[in-house]
């Protein structure tokens, strides 16, 4: 089946951010997400899931432990399981990215 944000399950999260579930299984999830300018998620940890964030457009600022890292369009960031992290959009444009989690990250998140 061909999937896109037009035919996938949608949800809101954080500060008016959007997510579309492109693939939703217990062992793997692929979500396309959009963050408006000036938004950020809470610092958190996944104890079971590793994640790969692939930036489609915009610039993401990741906080990994106590380090800030800039990830641009066309680049990715791997977050191993058990890593304290968050993502933010400090830019003036929307940030769009894919987040691929193995296994799924829903239900495996602890805000710090």
PyMOL commands that set and color helices and strands:
alter all, ss='L'
color gray80, all
select strands_A, chain A and resi 9-13+17-24+29-35+39-40+44-45+50-57+59-64+67-72+76-79+85-89+95-102+110-111
alter strands_A, ss='S'
color yellow, strands_A
deselect
rebuild
show_as cartoon
